[in-house]
Amino acid sequence: MLELPPVEQLVSVFEKLGVSNSSHVILYFGTNWVTPTTRVYWTLDYLGLGDRTSILNGGLVAWQATHHPVSTEIKQPAKGSITPAPRKEIVADADWVSSHLNKPGVTVIDARTHEFYNGSQSDGNPRSGHIPGASNLPYLDVIDQDNNKFKSPDAIKELFRAAGLKRGT
């Protein structure tokens, strides 16, 4: 259910939303659920549009807190035009991970919360827990819970270092 759709389907969906190769897409979340926003960012990056995609740090809440306007008007965008340039190197399938688990230069980090990582809570999969050798860096840890903004780049680098990521891997 969380697999990446085919490129043709992604292009169709984003073009209907008005996205083109020349667009700069700014994504934001409404309350405190940043994960769907980061998934959309990653998907656009996969299509080759990551360098033209941004996430509004802190989402709509931060926008409103700084007294920027909001609207209830819904505009129908003109159809976009995307020539995809899929970045297949940012996707790892199960076979690739399995064959690279213990190779130098490969670090597997599980971004789920501790309860799912350690298997004390199930997400409906037949087996609970994590990939052997994977470390845990819950996605919530990269967000400052007080303001829903991403932590500083240095703080995020430290979190990844603590999770076992070595420079250059």
Salt bridges, closest charged atoms under 4 A:
GLU15 OE1 - LYS79 NZ 3.30
ASP45 OD1 - ARG87 NH1 2.71
ASP51 OD1 - ARG52 NH1 2.87
GLU89 OE2 - ARG87 NE 3.24
ASP110 OD2 - ARG112 NH2 2.74
ASP123 OD2 - ARG112 NH1 3.72
GLU158 OE2 - ARG161 NH2 2.49
